[in-house]
Every structure is written in structure tokens, then in C-alpha cells.
Amino acid sequence: MNTRIGLTVMVTLVLAAISALACATPALAQTGAEYPRTMPNDTMPNYGGGSYGGPAGGGSISAPAPSGSGPSKTTVIPYGAPVTTTHRTTRHVKSVPEDISTVEPAQGHLKLVKNSYAYERPTSSSTRIEPVEAGKYVNVIGTSHYYAQVKLKNSEIAYVPLSAVALVSPADKLFMLTSDSAVLNAPNHLGKKIAEVHQGHNVHVVGIALNYMKIRMKNGAEGYIPIHSLE
């Protein structure tokens, strides 16, 4: 009798379990249909050196665009691509010595007004040939923008800064212009034009600088004109 009752209870429990499983299967199927996976395989990270959404060993990372930037977009960032680094370089411009070809021929025996050096080229960065002393005279054979070309006692050609030479000798005389001429701010052809004087007019010469006359104009400004422009 007890054996029959135990068997009946066991059968009842098995039937109840089968019934519960049968009811749960449709619910699971419905849940799978209504709630699809929110992280599909093609967005799962590949930690084996591959990519998001690509096979292992290469590909790219898909990153969402920043919020608030308009419609949702996907930015593709190459994975493992070389990074280009821009290096800022500073250019060091080396000063170019004054070209000897810019020397304008001249002739004069001028006094030195301060101690300096005679250089191999018309630049202080060139080789010093010998010192020159204030109070002595140099034989000037040409001028550039900043240097006088001189012939030394040993006949060697050198360059002395114009600032060390008494370039202008005082004068005070009126001259008639024989041709139009530019008025320059320095007594050489590299000087900057500051005015112009015209043929037939008188000019007041206040100094002589080798091939140039230093003049004072009516407005008080002073400059240099070639000596061949005067009568």
C-alpha cells in the first residue's frame, strides 16, 4: 500500500515538471523575439589584437561621434596605423658678407678718427689683417655701403669701417647743378634716395666725400649727390 502511494506521488511530480517546462518554452521564445541582443557580435571587442567589428589581427575601431554634434555617425579610427609627428624646425640664417662687387671706385687720402682693424673682406666677421690707429691716414681706393676699400703699405687690399674714417671734409660753397640728380643718404651708389635736385638750380655744398658732395637743401635736410652733377 505504501509502495503504491509513493509511486503515485512520484508520477504526479514528474507530470508537474513536464507541464511547467512546456509552459516556460513559449515564454522564452517570446522573450528572445521581443528583446534581441543589444550587443551583436560585430560590436564585441576583440582582445586578440583584431578590431571592433573585424577579424583578429587588423581592422579598425568604430567610435561613436560626440554627443550633440548632429545625427549619429560612426568615426573610423585606423587601428595600428603609424602616427605622423610634425617637428618644428628653426632656421638659422647665416649672415652673408657684403659682396666686393658692390665697391664703388674712389680715390682719397683720409684720416682715421678711431682705432679699428683692416679686414680681408668688407665684413667684421672676416679675417683681421692688421690694426689701424686713430690719427693715421689710409689710402682709400673705393667705398661700399659700410666699408672703405684701402691699399695698405704692403700694397695689400683691405677694408676699414667707414665709421673709422673721416669721410667728409667740411666745405661751404654754392654750385650750379649741371644735371638732375638724386640726393642720397650716404656718399655711395648704395645710398637710399631721399630727394631730388634739378639742373640749373644752385645747391649749397657743406662737405666733400670722395666722389660725392654733401649738400644742404632749403628745408634743412642734408644728403649726397655725385660730384659730376655740379659745375
Secondary structure, DSSP 8 states (H G I E B T S, - for coil): -HHHHHHHHHHHHHHHHHHHHHHHHHHHHHHHHHS--SS-GGGS--TTS-BTTB-TT--EEEEE--TTSSS--EEEEESS-------------------GGG-EEEEEEEEB-S-EEEESSSSTTS-EEEEE-TT-EEEEEEE-SSEEEEE-TTS-EEEEEGGGB---EEEEEEEEBSS-EEEESSSSTTS-EEEEE-TT-EEEEEEEETTEEEEE-TTS-EEEEEGGGB-
